[in-house]
């Protein structure tokens, strides 16, 4: 049970860090689009930045799913009466 609580806490911290990463990458996408419109970057750079942001969003969702699963497992371990 202590392991589950620790896992939930670690996943919560990981989620917070990943959310900050997503925010930073979204800002990078906006910057790369601005650079493209001012002809200081090519479109491949914009696409690569968008891809990184999308991958980071997928990781954020995956982390949230792991966090929820850990909470469900803790609930079951506490004797929820759930089959």
matplotlib code that plots the C-alpha trace (Angstrom):
import matplotlib.pyplot as plt

x = [0.0, 2.9, 4.3, 1.0, 0.9, 4.5, 3.7, 0.7, 2.8, 5.6, 3.1, 1.5, 4.9, 5.7, 2.3, 3.1, 6.5, 5.0, 2.3, 5.0, 6.8, 3.6, 3.1, 6.7, 6.4, 3.1, 5.0, 7.8, 5.2, 3.9, 7.4, 8.4, 5.2, 6.2, 9.7, 8.2, 6.0, 8.9, 10.9, 13.5, 12.7, 11.5, 8.3, 10.1, 11.1, 7.5, 6.4, 9.1, 8.2, 4.5, 5.5, 7.4, 4.5, 2.1, 4.3, 4.6, 0.8, 0.5, 2.9, 0.9, -2.3, -0.4, 0.9, -2.6, -3.9, -1.1, -2.0, -5.7, -4.8, -2.6, -5.5, -7.8, -5.3, -4.9, -8.7, -8.8, -6.0, -7.8, -10.7, -13.1, -15.3, -14.8, -14.4]
y = [0.0, 2.4, 1.6, 2.5, 5.8, 6.5, 5.7, 8.0, 10.8, 10.2, 10.2, 13.4, 15.1, 13.6, 14.9, 18.4, 18.4, 17.0, 19.7, 22.4, 20.7, 20.7, 24.4, 25.2, 23.2, 25.0, 28.3, 26.9, 26.0, 29.6, 31.0, 28.7, 29.7, 33.4, 32.7, 30.9, 33.9, 36.2, 33.9, 33.1, 29.4, 26.8, 24.9, 21.6, 23.3, 24.2, 20.6, 19.2, 21.5, 20.6, 16.9, 17.3, 19.1, 16.4, 13.6, 15.5, 15.8, 12.0, 11.4, 13.7, 11.7, 8.5, 9.8, 10.8, 7.3, 5.7, 8.0, 7.0, 3.3, 3.6, 5.2, 2.4, -0.2, 1.5, 1.5, -2.2, -2.9, -1.1, -3.5, -1.6, -4.7, -4.3, -7.5]
z = [0.0, 0.8, -2.7, -4.3, -2.4, -3.4, -7.0, -7.1, -5.6, -8.2, -11.0, -9.8, -9.8, -13.2, -14.5, -13.3, -15.0, -18.2, -18.2, -18.0, -20.8, -22.9, -22.2, -23.2, -26.4, -27.3, -26.9, -29.1, -31.8, -31.8, -32.0, -34.9, -36.7, -36.2, -37.5, -40.5, -41.3, -41.1, -43.4, -40.7, -40.5, -42.9, -42.6, -41.6, -38.4, -37.7, -38.4, -36.2, -33.3, -33.7, -33.7, -30.4, -28.8, -29.9, -28.6, -25.3, -25.1, -25.7, -22.8, -20.6, -21.3, -20.7, -17.4, -16.3, -17.2, -15.1, -12.3, -12.4, -12.7, -9.6, -7.7, -8.7, -7.7, -4.3, -3.9, -4.6, -2.2, 0.5, 0.2, -1.9, -2.3, -6.0, -8.1]

ax = plt.figure().add_subplot(projection="3d")
ax.plot(x, y, z, "-o")
ax.set_aspect("equal")
plt.show()
